[in-house]
Amino acid sequence: DVKRLYRSRNEKIFTGVCGGLGEYVNLDPTLVRLIFVLIVVFTAFVPGIISYLILWAIVPQNPYQ
């Protein structure tokens, strides 16, 4: 059985990207959000925001929730 990355329907605040990443790596989605915010702050915002938008565009929403 192949594990796939999906955007979360249950653990979402904005688009479900961080919630889906948390479910995929078995971490608390809040921790993933905190790590993502730190990455965005320490990379001068633009690369982090662009990577989030790219993930939002290419990662499908979970059809099973």
N, C-alpha and C positions, 0 to 999 in steps of 0.2 A: 504494500500500500504506500503510495507516494504522498508525502506531506506537502501541501501547497500553501503558498502565501496568499491570503485574502485580506481585504479591508474588513474590519469587524463591524457588524450591525449592532451588537450589544454594548461593546466597550468603545463608544465613540463620543468624542466631544465636538470635533469639527467634521472630519471626513472618515474617520476610522482607521487611518494609516497607522498611528502609534498603537492603537488597540490591537490591530491585526498583527503587527510586529511582535507585540507582547505575547499574544496567543501562540504565534509561530515558534518563539524561542522559550516559551513557558516562563515568562517573567510577568510581574505585575504591570499592567499597562500604565499605571501612574509612574512607575520607575522608568519605563521607556520614554514617557513624555518628558520627565525631568532630564534624562540624558539628552534627549533631542533638543530641549531648550538650551541646555548648556553648550551643546555643539553649535547651535545657531548663534548664541551670544559670542562664543569665542572664535567664530569664523566670520565675524563682521556681517552677520545676518544674511547677506545675499546668497552664498552657496547653500546654506541650510534651507532657506526658503525655496530656492530653486529645486533642491533635491526633494523636498516635501511635495512640491507641485508635480514633479515628475513621477514620484511614487503614487500620488493620487490619480494621475492620468493612466498609469500602466498596470497598477495592481487592481484586479477585479474585486467587486464586493462579494462577500461570502453568500453563495446561493442557498446554503443549508441552514441558516439561522432564522 
